[in-house]
Amino acid sequence: MNAIVANPDERLWAPDPDRKTSRDVREMFARVSARYDLLNRIISLGLDDRWRRRAADLAELSGSERVLDVATGTGDLALAFGSRLPRGRVVAIDFCAPMLGLARAKMARPNGPASTERLSLAAADALHLPFRDAAFDVVTAGFGVRNFEDLAAGLREMHRVLRPRGRIVILESSNPETPARRLLTGVYMRLVPALGRALSRSGTDAYRYLAESMKRFPDRAAFERLLVSSGFESPRSVPLTMGIVTVTVARKPG
Ligand SMILES: C[S@@+](CC[C@H](N)C(=O)[O-])C[C@H]1O[C@@H](n2cnc3c(N)ncnc32)[C@H](O)[C@@H]1O
């Protein structure tokens, strides 16, 4: 396993022996899939869709882009992008069939979002994307990259399928930068596994994992450095809601 994490002591990237494998991650999301949207709404205090809309805004779309949403889960970020693309397209991929099934059902609802004709879904692994080089104008992921078994390999794949001067837009949970805010989030993140347990019997370990994976994910500056070492330029991070989530936008050099 080649997974990497920030090593706070040495300021290096090092293999993380505790990281979950892709298979563990896929099975875990399969177990929580039925309750995923509900738990997300509760845990984010109803803010998760606002964060996805903000990520789509920060992509500064002209309306005709080809967008790839990686690790789409139940499809909400793909829908946020789709609603801003009157002449464009969104392709959304995930490797967890039950999550994709929910995305498909959501998009096919009779009164579902009008953007669905411009949206397609596919089962695929983010670490081996089945697309040609430079196929997309924008590549995005919401709460997805943190789960990659190999974060650097996932970013390299996103870079490969992006056209020169295309943009990557990553929405991820993050640790707030002031001590008071960090304390508040710390307390809240201890509550998350309990919430998961109360709402979904099968979700207990998944929500413990969520809290742990947040702590393990590189901080803003380290993630920006990783984007640069993966071939992107001009990374810009925009913290939302006191910094509990961050949208990071970077460009592929042209
Ligand atoms: C926390 S959910 C995020 C879903 C959605 N993007 C959202 O905004 O709520 C993480 C998703 O990443 C997917 N995932 C994790 N690793 C993946 C990989 N290597 N390839 C494809 N999907 C992956 C999981 O199956 C899961 O559906």
The ligand as an SDF file (V2000), in Angstrom:
LIG
                    3D

 27 29  0  0  0  0  0  0  0  0999 V2000
  -17.8150   10.8290    1.8800 C   0  0  0  0  0  0  0  0  0  0  0  0
  -18.3900   10.1880    0.3450 S   0  0  0  0  0  0  0  0  0  0  0  0
  -18.5560   11.6560   -0.6060 C   0  0  0  0  0  0  0  0  0  0  0  0
  -19.6930   11.6200   -1.5780 C   0  0  0  0  0  0  0  0  0  0  0  0
  -20.0300   12.9140   -2.2880 C   0  0  0  0  0  0  0  0  0  0  0  0
  -18.9580   13.3750   -3.1490 N   0  0  0  0  0  0  0  0  0  0  0  0
  -20.4840   14.0130   -1.3820 C   0  0  0  0  0  0  0  0  0  0  0  0
  -20.1940   15.1880   -1.6740 O   0  0  0  0  0  0  0  0  0  0  0  0
  -21.1770   13.7340   -0.3960 O   0  0  0  0  0  0  0  0  0  0  0  0
  -16.9200    9.4800   -0.2880 C   0  0  0  0  0  0  0  0  0  0  0  0
  -17.1180    8.6640   -1.5490 C   0  0  0  0  0  0  0  0  0  0  0  0
  -15.8280    8.3900   -2.1030 O   0  0  0  0  0  0  0  0  0  0  0  0
  -15.8980    7.1460   -2.7630 C   0  0  0  0  0  0  0  0  0  0  0  0
  -14.5250    6.6960   -3.0080 N   0  0  0  0  0  0  0  0  0  0  0  0
  -13.5250    6.5850   -2.1210 C   0  0  0  0  0  0  0  0  0  0  0  0
  -12.4120    6.1490   -2.7260 N   0  0  0  0  0  0  0  0  0  0  0  0
  -12.7150    6.0100   -4.0490 C   0  0  0  0  0  0  0  0  0  0  0  0
  -11.9820    5.5860   -5.1970 C   0  0  0  0  0  0  0  0  0  0  0  0
  -10.6970    5.2090   -5.1180 N   0  0  0  0  0  0  0  0  0  0  0  0
  -12.6180    5.5630   -6.3880 N   0  0  0  0  0  0  0  0  0  0  0  0
  -13.9210    5.9250   -6.4970 C   0  0  0  0  0  0  0  0  0  0  0  0
  -14.6770    6.3090   -5.4390 N   0  0  0  0  0  0  0  0  0  0  0  0
  -14.0760    6.3580   -4.2320 C   0  0  0  0  0  0  0  0  0  0  0  0
  -16.7090    6.3010   -1.7960 C   0  0  0  0  0  0  0  0  0  0  0  0
  -17.2410    5.1520   -2.4150 O   0  0  0  0  0  0  0  0  0  0  0  0
  -17.7900    7.2990   -1.3440 C   0  0  0  0  0  0  0  0  0  0  0  0
  -18.9490    7.2060   -2.1220 O   0  0  0  0  0  0  0  0  0  0  0  0
  1  2  1  0
  2  3  1  0
  2 10  1  0
  3  4  1  0
  4  5  1  0
  5  6  1  0
  5  7  1  0
  7  8  2  0
  7  9  1  0
 10 11  1  0
 11 12  1  0
 11 26  1  0
 12 13  1  0
 13 14  1  0
 13 24  1  0
 14 15  1  0
 14 23  1  0
 15 16  2  0
 16 17  1  0
 17 18  1  0
 17 23  2  0
 18 19  1  0
 18 20  2  0
 20 21  1  0
 21 22  2  0
 22 23  1  0
 24 25  1  0
 24 26  1  0
 26 27  1  0
M  CHG  2   2   1   9  -1
M  END
$$$$
